[in-house]
Amino acid sequence: MTKRSEEQVYALAKKRVGARKDFTLHMVVYLVVNALLICLWLFVSGRGFPWFVFPLGGWGIGLVSHYFFSRSV
């Protein structure tokens, strides 16, 4: 096992906290924007074709990959 200095441990912890904060911000923006898209679909489109699933799913794939990346840091 490798012994790390206190500075290395602090730098790693700072990097992990930053990655988790970035993911949390990404998730909040995802939820807000997609909620707005769903509301737009409900009130403007007259509940026609559910087009909002395309940005929801595509962006969701990116969000899931961001989650796994932030956990691996």
Residue pairs with C-beta under 8 A, 6 or more apart in sequence:
4 12
15 73
16 73
19 69
19 70
19 73
20 70
22 66
22 70
23 66
23 67
23 70
26 63
26 66
27 63
30 59
30 60
30 63
33 59
34 52
34 55
34 56
34 59
37 52
37 55
37 56
38 52
38 56
40 52
41 47
41 50
41 51
41 52
45 51
